[in-house]
């Protein structure tokens, strides 16, 4: 059948999409149920940034739409979706507002922790998550905290278990019903505990002062003699076997979404331009081939980052499906290698795209009221998590020497 490029587009084709059909046959219908919420979130994204208004309402919209229970099985009130679908949806949410994806990162990780838990704990938590309860996290510590242990302590006395300590980078906890906390017990062993966000002794402070991701409330949480339910104490450093790979892949999905947003915004700004430079090659900016090349390259970077995330999500899904196999841990370790390989490339693609679009948009695009600066600031902040300079070395050591990744990373004084 001849292809007439001058004919009207078929019904349903959206100009400016071209991000791909999604990872599964069901994805289009799944995403369609959330896209009105994503659009509503994006409408006020610049205003929220300029006013520094935290997205508590927007997270509530997502909870009410069932987004926070995406991975919870249907019999527990969730959507029961696959990992590959989750990460594609996180890209779309990040295109609307990357702050919200990062604020919910710990929650989605905790859902995986619940899915991997023993039966009694699994049932208890899936019921809570399916009911819309949200979980934040408090693991990282600042100052002189030792790398080998948490300075935050879990102790027991006549009245039961209690938690004491302070954390930073407690992303999402301000919006949560529960907080998942890393601690050291009386035997100097690593444990995690989950405590109610609104309970005596818990204080969450919005003192995050980063240049990017300003609305994630990634600040301080303090725990002063907080009573802990013994059932909520879990031994071990990592919350679930594939946690490192999962949490890093959320960051990569967030970056891919930022890439889509910056490419789309740059295209819209250029399309609206009436003026042009006297030394441009055309009289109209939207027809300038040099400027079109800049926007086209940004879209290509965003598309490639999304494709990288999709491939990495498939690898993670295969690893999770291998749990009953004798070499499951080796498969998870190789999946980490795949995601570390993805990390350095995908992050650089979005850092370049979010910086270079200004070559096509000029000085007026740098006005704070445009909000375009937030894309590079957000991408740079996310790419600074889990330092990527180490990931190339780890991948190289695997390639040359067959060395598997070192496992759960920690930061602190040696």
Secondary structure by P-SEA (a helix, b strand, c coil): cccccccccccccccccccccccccaaaaaaaacaaaaaaaacaaaaaaaacccaaaaaaaaaaacccccccccccccccccaaaaaaaaaaaaaacaaaaaaaaaaaaaaaaaaaccaaaaaaaaaaaaabbbbbbbcccccccccccccbbbbbccccbbbbbccccccccccccbbbbbbcccccbbbbbbbbcccccbbbbcccccccccccccbbbbbccccccccccccccccccaaaaaaaaaaaaaaaaaaaaaaaaaaaaaaaccccccccccccccccaaaaaaaaaaaaaaaaaaaaaaaaaaaaaaaaaaccccaaaaaaaaaaaaaaaaaaaaaaaaaaaaaaccccccccccccccccaaaaaaaaaaaacccaaaaaaaaaaaaacccccccccccccc
